[in-house]
Amino acid sequence: MGIALIWSIIIILIRWIFSKRRGAISYDSSDQTALYIRMLGACVIFKQLFSRDVRVRSQVGFEPERRGSHPYLGIDFRTLHSRAESAGSIPVRRIQRLFSFQRHLLSSRLLRGPPHLNPLHILDEDYCGQAKCMLEKVGSWNFNIFLFDRLTNGNSLVYLTFNLLNQYGLIELFQLDMVKVRRFLVLVQEDYHNQNPYHNAVHAADVTQAMHCYLREPKLAQSLTSCDILLGLLAAATHDLDHPGVNQPFLIKTNHYLAALYQNTSVLENHHWRSAVGLLRETEVFSHLPTEDSLSIERQLGSLILATDISRQNEYLSRFRTHLDEDDLCLGNASHRHFILQMALKCADICNPCRPWELSKQWSEKVTEEFFHQGDIEKKHKLEVSPLCDSEANTIASVQIGFMTYVVEPLFAEWARFSDTRLSQTMLGHLGLNKASWSAMEPEASGSSEEGESEPAQVTEEPSSRALSQGSQKS
């Protein structure tokens, strides 16, 4: 009786929100339930109830319905990478995040008084001392996003992005409502699947921090407009929004409805972009701007996110190399600035091998764990195992060496040509050291490298066959 009453209340609340809803995009029915309940500020509790309901129904033989899903592959991406939990238990991390969110709602001066009376550093009192100290060095390439995420109770993306928007003066310049901005960032963070080992909110925060480092490079700092900076930070924060933890080929061969919706072209990137636009409209972050301006922001945001599609890596890299060879990049030109923002986001998205070893190694282990998990699912359902996803045929070292050699090194070599600074040299230095460290763990790596060097044409024309497969899942 009690459960029936709870669900009745939930249905009434959902219907009321449907009547008030504006500017959202399409989601399947189960995702709509989570999305709109989350708008009421009870996201963690209700999503936990729903996830528990999914697990219970799965245990008794009922698979969650997915539009256009593979006829014999019933997979709920919300629980794809979840670890087994005892019945009725709520993960400690979820409880901490709920308490953290409630603390901000209750104690932050953000929600007290008219906004014009509050200084822009109003959120500082909510940061614990160590996290606040870390934010003072947010421009350091050695920034430890894992530590920062722990210090902020799993809210690294919200804190870091809000701090950067504030630091650049964008909230004041664009007259953004801080409550709407904060709500938007909370929803963005919640829409990342934190059960994913790699494609989660911490990865988004890491990419946003890297983007900040690139925006501070002399060539960019002297040329980019405030709108460019705003777009760069928003694109970094949302570039993998609602990532299911599997790559595009997996969605295509399982006939997932997203693959059909976007006609098997930049499936994940299109979904990330549309999801970001949906949250921007729901929270009305840019509702005070002229319609043409807000639509322009959405289009440019999409152009940046779509550039992270690794299947188009050669296209962007060749164009970048041509510009550098001909020395015709003019950052006074809006289209050229936008192209450089695209390249900066691409670098930020795959910069993990260029971080210090203690950070890079953690990211390598996480992304490989996600690959191998996908491979295990493909084996279980008798599907062709995607490249780099077979744990029996690959190691972390072999995956990383290939990725660094054929994807990361060419991109960052060209970026160093464009921006020959201390940061660029530092990144290339870490890349070389990290590759050497992985090679030391993989005795056969040197032999395979020589084979790769003997066929450079094949690498240039078809890098997506193996090495780019990692990037396609990272994008």
C-alpha positions as CSV (number, residue, x, y, z in Angstrom):
1,M,0.0,0.0,0.0
2,G,2.8,2.4,0.9
3,I,4.7,1.7,-2.4
4,A,1.5,2.2,-4.4
5,L,1.0,5.6,-2.7
6,I,4.6,6.7,-3.4
7,W,4.3,5.8,-7.1
8,S,1.0,7.6,-7.3
9,I,2.6,10.8,-5.9
10,I,5.5,10.4,-8.3
11,I,3.1,10.1,-11.3
12,I,1.2,13.2,-10.2
13,L,4.4,15.2,-9.9
14,I,5.6,14.0,-13.3
15,R,2.4,15.0,-15.0
16,W,2.5,18.4,-13.4
17,I,6.1,18.9,-14.6
18,F,5.1,17.8,-18.1
19,S,2.5,20.6,-18.1
20,K,5.3,23.1,-17.1
21,R,8.0,21.7,-19.3
22,R,9.7,23.9,-21.9
23,G,12.5,23.4,-24.4
24,A,13.5,19.9,-23.6
25,I,14.5,17.2,-26.0
26,S,13.2,13.7,-26.5
27,Y,14.1,10.9,-24.1
28,D,12.7,7.5,-23.7
29,S,10.0,7.1,-21.0
30,S,12.3,5.7,-18.3
31,D,14.8,8.5,-18.8
32,Q,12.0,11.1,-18.7
33,T,11.0,9.8,-15.3
34,A,14.5,10.3,-13.9
35,L,15.0,13.6,-15.6
36,Y,11.8,15.3,-14.5
37,I,11.9,14.0,-10.9
38,R,15.4,15.3,-10.8
39,M,14.1,18.7,-11.5
40,L,12.3,18.6,-8.2
41,G,15.6,18.3,-6.3
42,A,14.9,14.7,-5.2
43,C,17.0,13.2,-8.0
44,V,19.2,10.9,-6.0
45,I,16.5,9.3,-4.0
46,F,14.1,8.7,-6.9
47,K,16.7,7.6,-9.3
48,Q,17.9,5.1,-6.7
49,L,14.4,3.8,-6.3
50,F,14.0,3.5,-10.1
51,S,17.4,1.7,-10.5
52,R,16.5,-0.7,-7.7
53,D,13.2,-1.4,-9.5
54,V,15.2,-2.1,-12.7
55,R,17.4,-4.5,-10.9
56,V,14.5,-6.3,-9.3
57,R,12.6,-6.6,-12.5
58,S,15.7,-7.9,-14.2
59,Q,16.2,-10.6,-11.5
60,V,12.7,-11.9,-12.0
61,G,13.1,-12.2,-15.7
62,F,11.7,-8.8,-17.0
63,E,14.2,-6.9,-19.2
64,P,13.7,-3.1,-19.5
65,E,12.2,-2.1,-22.8
66,R,14.5,-0.2,-25.1
67,R,13.2,1.3,-28.3
68,G,15.0,-0.2,-31.3
69,S,17.3,-2.4,-29.2
70,H,18.8,-5.6,-30.4
71,P,16.1,-8.3,-30.4
72,Y,18.1,-10.6,-28.1
73,L,20.2,-8.0,-26.3
74,G,18.3,-6.4,-23.4
75,I,20.8,-4.0,-21.8
76,D,20.0,-1.1,-19.6
77,F,22.8,1.4,-20.0
78,R,22.0,3.0,-16.6
79,T,23.2,-0.1,-14.9
80,L,25.7,-1.4,-17.5
81,H,28.8,-0.7,-15.5
82,S,27.2,-1.0,-12.1
83,R,28.8,-3.3,-9.5
84,A,26.7,-5.7,-7.5
85,E,25.1,-4.2,-4.5
86,S,23.4,-5.8,-1.6
87,A,19.6,-5.7,-1.7
88,G,18.2,-2.5,-0.3
89,S,21.5,-0.8,0.2
90,I,22.3,2.7,-1.0
91,P,25.9,3.4,-2.0
92,V,27.8,5.5,0.4
93,R,29.0,7.8,-2.5
94,R,25.3,8.5,-3.4
95,I,24.4,9.4,0.2
96,Q,27.5,11.7,0.4
97,R,26.5,13.4,-2.8
98,L,22.9,13.8,-1.6
99,F,24.1,15.4,1.6
100,S,26.5,17.6,-0.3
101,F,23.7,18.8,-2.6
102,Q,21.3,19.4,0.4
103,R,24.1,21.3,2.2
104,H,24.4,23.7,-0.7
105,L,20.7,24.2,-1.0
106,L,20.4,25.0,2.7
107,S,23.6,26.9,3.6
108,S,24.7,28.6,0.4
109,R,24.2,32.3,0.2
110,L,23.5,31.7,-3.4
111,L,19.8,31.2,-2.5
112,R,19.5,34.1,-0.1
113,G,18.6,37.6,-1.1
114,P,18.5,39.4,-4.5
115,P,21.5,38.3,-6.7
116,H,22.8,41.8,-7.2
117,L,23.6,42.0,-3.5
118,N,25.8,38.9,-3.5
119,P,29.5,39.1,-4.6
120,L,30.6,36.7,-7.2
121,H,32.6,34.6,-4.7
122,I,29.5,33.6,-2.8
123,L,30.2,29.9,-3.2
124,D,33.6,30.0,-1.5
125,E,32.1,29.4,1.9
126,D,30.9,26.0,0.7
127,Y,34.3,24.7,-0.4
128,C,36.3,22.9,2.2
129,G,39.7,24.5,2.7
130,Q,41.7,22.0,0.7
131,A,39.4,22.1,-2.3
132,K,39.5,25.9,-2.3
133,C,43.3,25.9,-2.2
134,M,43.3,23.5,-5.2
135,L,41.1,25.9,-7.2
136,E,43.7,28.6,-6.7
137,K,46.0,26.4,-8.8
138,V,43.3,25.2,-11.3
139,G,45.6,26.4,-14.2
140,S,48.3,23.9,-13.3
141,W,48.8,21.0,-15.7
142,N,49.5,18.8,-12.6
143,F,46.0,19.5,-11.2
144,N,44.8,16.3,-9.6
145,I,41.2,16.0,-10.5
146,F,40.8,12.7,-8.6
147,L,41.8,14.4,-5.3
148,F,39.6,17.4,-6.1
149,D,36.6,15.2,-6.8
150,R,37.1,13.5,-3.4
151,L,37.4,16.8,-1.6
152,T,34.2,18.1,-3.2
153,N,32.2,15.0,-2.3
154,G,31.9,13.9,-6.0
155,N,30.9,17.4,-7.2
156,S,34.1,18.3,-9.1
157,L,32.4,19.2,-12.3
158,V,29.9,21.6,-10.7
159,Y,32.6,23.3,-8.5
160,L,35.3,23.5,-11.2
161,T,33.1,24.7,-14.0
162,F,31.3,27.3,-11.9
163,N,34.6,28.6,-10.6
164,L,36.0,29.0,-14.1
165,L,32.9,30.8,-15.4
166,N,33.3,33.1,-12.4
167,Q,37.0,33.5,-12.8
168,Y,36.7,34.6,-16.4
169,G,33.9,37.0,-15.4
170,L,31.4,35.3,-17.7
171,I,28.6,35.3,-15.2
172,E,28.7,39.0,-14.8
173,L,29.5,39.8,-18.4
174,F,26.6,37.8,-19.9
175,Q,24.4,38.7,-16.9
176,L,23.7,35.0,-16.2
177,D,21.4,34.0,-13.3
178,M,23.7,32.2,-10.9
179,V,20.9,30.0,-9.6
180,K,20.1,28.9,-13.2
181,V,23.8,28.3,-13.9
182,R,24.3,26.3,-10.8
183,R,21.1,24.2,-11.5
184,F,22.3,23.6,-15.0
185,L,25.7,22.3,-13.8
186,V,24.1,20.1,-11.2
187,L,21.9,18.5,-13.9
188,V,24.8,18.1,-16.2
189,Q,26.8,16.3,-13.5
190,E,23.9,14.1,-12.7
191,D,23.4,13.2,-16.4
192,Y,26.9,11.7,-16.5
193,H,26.8,7.9,-15.7
194,N,29.2,7.8,-12.8
195,Q,29.0,4.0,-12.8
196,N,31.1,4.2,-16.0
197,P,34.7,3.6,-15.1
198,Y,35.9,6.3,-17.5
199,H,33.1,8.3,-19.2
200,N,31.8,10.0,-16.1
201,A,31.6,13.5,-14.6
202,V,35.2,13.3,-13.3
203,H,36.4,12.9,-16.9
204,A,34.2,15.9,-17.9
205,A,35.8,17.9,-15.1
206,D,39.3,16.9,-16.2
207,V,38.6,17.9,-19.8
208,T,37.2,21.2,-18.6
209,Q,40.4,21.8,-16.5
210,A,42.5,21.0,-19.5
211,M,40.5,23.3,-21.7
212,H,41.1,26.1,-19.2
213,C,44.9,25.5,-19.5
214,Y,44.7,25.8,-23.3
215,L,42.5,28.9,-23.1
216,R,45.3,30.6,-21.1
217,E,47.9,29.9,-23.7
218,P,49.2,33.3,-25.1
219,K,47.9,32.9,-28.7
220,L,44.4,32.0,-27.4
221,A,44.3,34.4,-24.5
222,Q,45.2,37.3,-26.7
223,S,42.6,36.5,-29.4
224,L,39.6,34.7,-28.0
225,T,36.4,36.6,-27.2
226,S,34.4,36.1,-24.0
227,C,31.8,34.2,-26.1
228,D,34.6,31.9,-27.4
229,I,35.7,31.2,-23.8
230,L,32.1,30.6,-22.7
231,L,31.6,28.1,-25.5
232,G,34.9,26.4,-24.9
233,L,34.1,25.7,-21.2
234,L,30.5,24.6,-21.8
235,A,31.6,22.3,-24.6
236,A,34.2,20.7,-22.4
237,A,31.8,20.2,-19.5
238,T,29.1,18.6,-21.7
239,H,31.1,16.9,-24.4
240,D,30.3,13.4,-23.2
241,L,27.0,14.1,-21.6
242,D,24.8,11.0,-20.9
243,H,27.6,8.7,-22.4
244,P,26.3,5.1,-22.1
245,G,29.8,3.6,-21.6
246,V,30.0,1.8,-24.9
247,N,31.2,3.0,-28.3
248,Q,29.3,3.9,-31.5
249,P,29.9,0.5,-33.3
250,F,28.3,-1.2,-30.3
251,L,25.2,1.0,-30.6
252,I,25.0,0.3,-34.3
253,K,25.4,-3.4,-34.2
254,T,22.8,-3.7,-31.4
255,N,20.3,-1.5,-33.4
256,H,20.1,1.0,-30.6
257,Y,17.5,3.7,-31.2
258,L,20.2,6.4,-31.0
259,A,22.0,4.9,-33.9
260,A,18.8,4.9,-35.9
261,L,18.0,8.5,-34.8
262,Y,21.3,9.9,-36.0
263,Q,21.7,7.5,-39.0
264,N,24.8,5.9,-37.7
265,T,26.7,9.2,-38.0
266,S,28.5,10.7,-34.9
267,V,25.8,9.0,-32.9
268,L,27.3,9.7,-29.4
269,E,28.5,13.2,-30.2
270,N,25.1,14.2,-31.6
271,H,23.4,12.8,-28.4
272,H,25.8,14.7,-26.2
273,W,25.1,17.9,-28.0
274,R,21.3,17.5,-28.0
275,S,21.4,16.5,-24.3
276,A,23.3,19.7,-23.5
277,V,20.9,21.8,-25.5
278,G,18.0,20.2,-23.7
279,L,19.4,21.1,-20.3
280,L,20.3,24.6,-21.4
281,R,16.7,25.2,-22.4
282,E,15.2,23.5,-19.4
283,T,17.2,25.6,-17.0
284,E,16.7,28.7,-19.2
285,V,20.3,29.8,-18.7
286,F,20.2,31.9,-21.9
287,S,16.5,32.8,-21.8
288,H,17.4,36.5,-21.3
289,L,19.4,36.7,-24.5
290,P,17.8,37.4,-27.9
291,T,16.6,34.2,-29.6
292,E,19.1,34.5,-32.4
293,D,22.0,34.7,-29.9
294,S,20.9,31.7,-27.9
295,L,20.4,29.6,-31.0
296,S,23.8,30.7,-32.3
297,I,25.4,29.5,-29.0
298,E,23.6,26.2,-29.3
299,R,24.8,25.7,-32.9
300,Q,28.4,26.6,-32.1
301,L,28.3,24.3,-29.0
302,G,27.2,21.5,-31.3
303,S,30.0,22.2,-33.7
304,L,32.6,22.0,-30.9
305,I,31.2,18.7,-29.5
306,L,30.8,17.1,-32.9
307,A,34.5,17.8,-33.5
308,T,35.4,15.2,-30.8
309,D,34.2,12.4,-33.1
310,I,37.4,10.5,-33.4
311,S,36.3,9.0,-36.7
312,R,36.9,12.4,-38.2
313,Q,40.3,12.7,-36.6
314,N,42.2,12.7,-39.9
315,E,39.9,15.3,-41.4
316,Y,40.6,17.8,-38.6
317,L,44.3,16.9,-38.3
318,S,44.9,17.4,-42.0
319,R,43.1,20.7,-42.0
320,F,45.1,21.8,-39.0
321,R,48.4,20.7,-40.6
322,T,47.6,22.5,-43.8
323,H,46.9,25.8,-42.0
324,L,50.2,25.5,-40.1
325,D,52.1,24.6,-43.3
326,E,50.7,27.6,-45.1
327,D,50.8,29.9,-42.0
328,D,47.4,31.3,-42.8
329,L,45.7,31.0,-39.4
330,C,44.2,34.4,-38.5
331,L,42.7,34.4,-35.1
332,G,41.1,37.7,-35.9
333,N,38.8,35.7,-38.1
334,A,35.8,34.2,-36.2
335,S,35.8,30.9,-38.2
336,H,39.6,30.4,-37.5
337,R,39.1,31.0,-33.8
338,H,36.3,28.5,-33.8
339,F,38.5,25.9,-35.5
340,I,41.2,26.4,-32.9
341,L,38.6,25.9,-30.2
342,Q,37.7,22.7,-31.9
343,M,41.3,21.5,-31.9
344,A,41.7,22.6,-28.3
345,L,38.7,20.5,-27.3
346,K,40.0,17.6,-29.2
347,C,43.3,17.9,-27.4
348,A,41.6,18.2,-24.0
349,D,39.5,15.2,-24.7
350,I,42.4,12.8,-25.2
351,C,45.1,14.6,-23.1
352,N,45.3,11.8,-20.5
353,P,48.5,10.4,-21.9
354,C,50.1,13.8,-21.6
355,R,49.4,14.1,-17.9
356,P,52.0,13.2,-15.2
357,W,52.3,9.4,-14.8
358,E,50.4,9.1,-11.6
359,L,47.4,10.7,-13.2
360,S,47.8,9.3,-16.7
361,K,48.1,5.7,-15.4
362,Q,44.8,6.0,-13.5
363,W,43.0,7.2,-16.6
364,S,44.5,4.4,-18.7
365,E,43.3,1.8,-16.2
366,K,39.8,3.2,-16.1
367,V,39.3,3.5,-19.9
368,T,40.7,0.0,-20.5
369,E,38.3,-1.4,-17.8
370,E,35.4,0.2,-19.7
371,F,36.7,-1.3,-23.0
372,F,37.1,-4.8,-21.6
373,H,33.7,-4.6,-19.9
374,Q,32.1,-3.9,-23.3
375,G,34.1,-6.8,-24.8
376,D,32.8,-9.1,-22.1
377,I,29.2,-8.1,-22.9
378,E,29.8,-8.7,-26.6
379,K,31.2,-12.1,-25.9
380,K,28.2,-12.9,-23.6
381,H,25.7,-12.1,-26.4
382,K,27.8,-13.7,-29.1
383,L,28.5,-10.4,-30.9
384,E,31.8,-9.6,-32.7
385,V,34.2,-8.2,-30.1
386,S,35.2,-4.6,-30.9
387,P,38.9,-3.8,-31.4
388,L,40.8,-3.2,-28.1
389,C,37.8,-4.6,-26.1
390,D,39.0,-8.2,-25.9
391,S,40.8,-8.6,-22.5
392,E,42.3,-11.9,-23.7
393,A,44.0,-10.4,-26.7
394,N,44.9,-7.0,-25.3
395,T,46.6,-5.5,-22.3
396,I,46.5,-2.0,-20.8
397,A,50.0,-1.4,-22.1
398,S,49.3,-2.5,-25.6
399,V,46.2,-0.4,-25.9
400,Q,47.9,2.7,-24.5
401,I,51.0,2.3,-26.7
402,G,48.9,2.1,-29.9
403,F,46.7,5.0,-28.9
404,M,49.6,7.2,-28.0
405,T,51.5,6.3,-31.2
406,Y,48.7,6.7,-33.8
407,V,46.3,9.2,-32.2
408,V,47.8,11.3,-29.5
409,E,51.3,12.0,-30.7
410,P,50.3,13.3,-34.2
411,L,47.7,15.6,-32.7
412,F,49.9,17.1,-30.0
413,A,52.8,17.4,-32.3
414,E,50.7,19.8,-34.5
415,W,49.4,21.6,-31.4
416,A,52.9,22.2,-30.3
417,R,53.7,23.7,-33.8
418,F,50.7,26.0,-33.3
419,S,51.4,26.9,-29.7
420,D,55.1,26.3,-29.0
421,T,55.0,27.1,-25.2
422,R,56.2,25.6,-22.0
423,L,52.9,23.8,-21.6
424,S,53.1,22.1,-25.0
425,Q,56.6,20.9,-24.3
426,T,55.6,19.7,-20.9
427,M,52.7,17.7,-22.5
428,L,55.0,16.1,-25.1
429,G,57.6,15.3,-22.4
430,H,55.0,13.5,-20.2
431,L,53.7,11.7,-23.4
432,G,57.2,10.4,-24.1
433,L,57.8,9.3,-20.6
434,N,54.4,7.6,-20.2
435,K,54.8,5.7,-23.5
436,A,58.2,4.5,-22.3
437,S,56.7,3.4,-19.0
438,W,54.0,1.4,-20.8
439,S,56.6,0.0,-23.2
440,A,58.6,-1.3,-20.3
441,M,55.5,-3.2,-19.1
442,E,54.9,-4.7,-22.6
443,P,58.0,-6.7,-23.8
444,E,56.5,-7.1,-27.3
445,A,55.7,-3.4,-27.8
446,S,59.0,-2.6,-29.5
447,G,58.5,-5.2,-32.1
448,S,54.9,-4.1,-32.9
449,S,56.1,-0.5,-33.1
450,E,58.7,-1.4,-35.7
451,E,56.0,-3.2,-37.7
452,G,53.8,-0.1,-37.5
453,E,56.6,2.2,-38.7
454,S,57.2,0.0,-41.7
455,E,53.7,0.7,-43.0
456,P,53.1,4.4,-42.4
457,A,50.7,4.7,-45.3
458,Q,48.3,2.2,-43.8
459,V,48.4,4.0,-40.4
460,T,47.6,7.3,-42.1
461,E,44.7,6.1,-44.1
462,E,43.1,3.7,-41.7
463,P,44.0,4.6,-38.1
464,S,40.4,4.0,-37.0
465,S,40.8,0.2,-37.6
466,R,42.4,-0.2,-34.2
467,A,44.0,2.8,-32.5
468,L,41.1,5.1,-33.2
469,S,38.7,2.6,-31.7
470,Q,39.8,3.8,-28.3
471,G,39.1,7.4,-29.3
472,S,35.7,6.6,-30.7
473,Q,34.7,5.3,-27.2
474,K,36.4,8.3,-25.5
475,S,34.5,10.8,-27.6
